[in-house]
Amino acid sequence: MIQFILNNEEVLTESSPTTVLLDFIRSEKQLTGTKEGCREGDCGACTILLGELVDGTVQYKSANSCLMPLSDAHGRHVVTVEALNQNELTPVQEAMVEEGGTQCGFCTPGFVVSMTGYFLNNKKFSVDDAVDAMSGNICRCTGYSGIERAAERAIVSYNRASSGKNHIERLIEANFIPPIFKSVKDQLKKIKRKSLKAKKAKYFVSGGTDLYVQQWENVVRADADFASDEKIPNEIISTKTKIKIGGATTIQQILESKIIKKYFPALPEDLELFGSLPIRNRATAAGNIVNASPIGDLTNIFIALDADLHLKKGSEKRSVRIRDFYKGYKLVDKKKDEFIEWITFNIPHGDFHFNFEKVSKRTYLDIASVNSSIYFLTQKNLIKSAGLSAGGVGPIPMYLKNTSELLRDKLISTETVRSAAEMALTEISPISDARGSAEYKKLLLRQLIYSHFLVLFPDKIDEIALLKGGEIF
C-alpha cells in the first residue's frame, strides 16, 4: 500500500509500485495539467514538486514524473500545477501571462511548477538562479526572453510581500502557494514508511533516471526493489583520511556539498553538465556507476580519483576498486542483489590538482561524445602521481593506466603533455557511432588531455607550441 499527499488529497493506493507517477497522476487521478512530452526527462512538461520531511521541515525538489516510480511518492507531498490554481492567478502565473512567457501553453505548467519550486526552496532570489531552476524545462515556440522577464517580475512581487513571517506563510500571503502547504508537515508525520520489497524482483530502482528511459514498459510490468527500502546512505561525510559518498546520494547533493566544494571547487560547475536540475535531484551516485555507461560523467570522475566501491548484500560486505569494477560492455563485478552502499576515496592532500572535461553536441542535457578526468599530485614542477580516465573511447569507462604511469615523475612541460596524449591513443579503442567517428573521438581525447594541462598549469604550458603538430592518426 502506497500512501502520500497529492496536492491537498491524501492518497492510499494499491497500484503497482513500479507504475510511472506521471501515468498515475494523469490516468488514475485525471490531473492532466502535468503533460506527457518526451518521456525521457528532457522537456520538463511533466515536472512536479516532491516534498519530503527533512530535519523537521518539508523540503521541495523539482522532479520529472515521467521517470519516477509511484513507490517514491510514498510518504511525500506530490505537487502538480493544479495545486497552485486558486481563484486568482499566482504571481508566477500572472507574470508568465503579462510578460509573454507562454504561447501554445503545453510547456507552461512545467515552467510554472519549476519557478514556484524555486521560490519554495530559496529566500534570496536572482533571475539567473531562477533560470537555472528551470533548466529542465524546454519551450519550443515562445523563446525564453519572456520567461526570464516573468521570473524577474515574480521576484519583484515576492519582495513586495510583507516580511517578518516564516517563509511558507509569506509565500501563502503573497498568493504564490495555497494555504494547504501549512498543514503538509503534520500530515507527512503521520505517514509511516512501509517496505515495498518484492519477493522476486527483476529490477532494482534507485533514481530511475536511466532505467525508466530505456525500459519503462518492461519495468511497469515487473516487480522491483527500491533503493529507499534498503536504507542506502544518501549523505556525504569526511573522516580523517576519506571522503564517503552514500550510494543513494543524488548528483545535486554532491554538487551542493560543502565537503566537495572544499576540495574540488570547480566540480559543482562541472556537475551542472550532468543533466537538468530535476534529473540531478533524482539521479544517484551508485546508479551512475552501476549503469556502466562508457561515458558516465560521475563514473569518469571517480575512476580518476581511484575510488573504492563498498558493496552490500544482506549481512555480506566487500569492496572493489572502481578501476576494476567494469569487466566488459555493461558488465560489472556485482553479484545479484548486491548494491553499492558507499563510494570512498582519499581526501586530497599536498599540492593536488583535479580537472574534468566533457565534449557533447549540446552543452547541457546531453551525453558526452568523449569525457575525461585527471588527478595530479605535484611537487614544484614535478608530477609525483597521476590518474587519468577517459569515457566514450572504449566499451567501458577507462582508466588509462599506461598514460598515468608515464606521467609519474615527469616535469610539467609541453613535451610531457604531447607524450601523454600519444600514449593515451595507444590505450583506447573507440568506435564510430551517433556521437562521432572513431577518428573524431581520438582527436577529442587528445584535445581534452591538452585542456587538462592548460587549465591546471596555464603558466607552464606553451599553448601555441602544444597545438602545433601534424596528424595523430
Secondary structure, 3 states (H helix, E strand, C coil): CEEEEECCEEEEECCCCCCEHHHHHHHHCCCCCCCCCCCCCCCCCCEEEEEEEECCEEEEEEEEHHHCEHHHHCCCEEECHHHHCCCCCCHHHHHHHHCCCCCCCCCHHHHHHHHHHHHHHCCCCCHHHHHHHCCCCCCCCCCCHHHHHHHHHHHHHHHHCCCCCCHHHHHHHCCCCCHHHHCHHHHHHCCCCCCCCCCCCCEEECCCCCHHHHCHHHHCCCCEEEHHHHCCCCCEEECCCEEEEECCCEHHHHHHCHHHHHHCCCHHHHHCCCCCHHHHCCCEHHHHHHCCCCCCHHHHHHHHCCCEEEEEECCEEEEEEHHHCEEECCEECCCCCCEEEEEEEECCCCEEEEEEEEECCCCCCCCCCEEEEEEEEEECCEEEEEEEEEECCCCCCEECHHHHHHHCCEECCHHHHHHHHHHHHHHCCCCCECCECHHHHHHHHHHHHHHHHHHHCCCCCCHHHHHCCCCCC
